[in-house]
Amino acid sequence: MRITDVKIRKLTRENRLRAVMSVTFDGELAVHDIKIIEGDGRLFVAMPSRKNGEGVFKDIAHPINRETRQYISDTLIAEYKRACESESGHTV
């Protein structure tokens, strides 16, 4: 499965949230509300989630294996950094 399109729907500095993205896989499956979060000096990808009855967030969609998770994370963080560079003219 390959990422064929990334749309950054929101660039922000709200709390630790840096971006909200929609990602298309193989031109056939779209996943919305993937977030780029800044935490402890690094960026990470948070998959779409929903709060359950106990107040705990559970992923709605997520990669099953480490390789896919790493591929998604590397690709989306690179896209986020490119967007920030384009917006401000300097490296993130």
C-alpha positions as CSV (number, residue, x, y, z in Angstrom):
1,M,0.0,0.0,0.0
2,R,1.4,3.4,-1.0
3,I,0.5,6.9,-0.2
4,T,-0.7,8.5,-3.5
5,D,-1.9,11.9,-2.2
6,V,-1.6,14.0,0.9
7,K,-3.7,17.1,1.6
8,I,-2.8,19.3,4.5
9,R,-6.1,20.7,5.7
10,K,-4.8,22.8,8.5
11,L,-1.4,24.1,9.6
12,T,-1.6,25.4,13.2
13,R,0.2,26.0,16.5
14,E,-2.7,25.1,18.7
15,N,-1.3,23.5,21.8
16,R,0.9,20.7,20.4
17,L,-1.2,20.2,17.2
18,R,0.8,21.2,14.1
19,A,-1.3,19.9,11.2
20,V,-4.4,18.0,10.2
21,M,-4.1,15.9,7.1
22,S,-6.1,13.7,4.7
23,V,-4.2,10.9,3.1
24,T,-5.1,8.7,0.1
25,F,-3.7,5.2,-0.3
26,D,-3.3,3.6,-3.7
27,G,-5.7,6.2,-5.2
28,E,-8.6,4.2,-3.6
29,L,-8.8,4.8,0.2
30,A,-8.9,8.1,2.0
31,V,-8.2,8.5,5.7
32,H,-9.0,11.9,7.2
33,D,-8.1,13.6,10.4
34,I,-4.5,12.3,10.7
35,K,-2.7,14.7,13.0
36,I,0.9,15.9,13.3
37,I,1.7,16.5,17.0
38,E,4.8,18.0,18.5
39,G,5.8,16.3,21.7
40,D,9.0,16.1,23.7
41,G,11.1,17.8,21.0
42,R,9.9,15.6,18.1
43,L,7.0,15.3,15.7
44,F,4.8,12.3,15.6
45,V,1.8,11.1,13.7
46,A,-1.5,10.5,15.5
47,M,-4.0,8.4,13.6
48,P,-7.7,9.4,13.7
49,S,-9.3,8.5,17.0
50,R,-12.4,8.8,19.1
51,K,-12.8,9.1,22.9
52,N,-14.6,6.1,24.4
53,G,-16.9,6.1,27.5
54,E,-14.0,6.1,29.9
55,G,-12.4,9.1,28.3
56,V,-9.6,7.2,26.6
57,F,-8.8,7.9,22.9
58,K,-8.9,4.8,20.6
59,D,-7.7,4.8,17.0
60,I,-10.4,4.5,14.4
61,A,-7.9,3.4,11.7
62,H,-4.2,2.5,12.2
63,P,-1.3,0.6,10.6
64,I,-1.0,-3.0,11.6
65,N,2.8,-3.4,11.5
66,R,5.8,-1.3,12.3
67,E,7.0,-0.9,8.7
68,T,3.7,0.6,7.6
69,R,3.6,2.8,10.6
70,Q,7.1,4.1,9.9
71,Y,6.4,4.6,6.2
72,I,3.2,6.7,7.0
73,S,5.0,8.6,9.7
74,D,8.1,9.4,7.6
75,T,6.0,10.4,4.6
76,L,3.6,12.7,6.5
77,I,6.2,14.4,8.6
78,A,8.2,15.1,5.4
79,E,5.1,16.6,3.8
80,Y,4.4,18.7,6.9
81,K,8.0,20.1,6.8
82,R,7.8,20.8,3.1
83,A,4.5,22.8,3.7
84,C,6.1,24.7,6.5
85,E,9.1,25.6,4.3
86,S,6.8,26.7,1.5
87,E,4.7,28.8,3.9
88,S,7.6,30.5,5.7
89,G,10.5,30.2,3.3
90,H,12.7,28.5,5.9
91,T,13.4,24.9,7.2
92,V,11.4,23.5,10.1
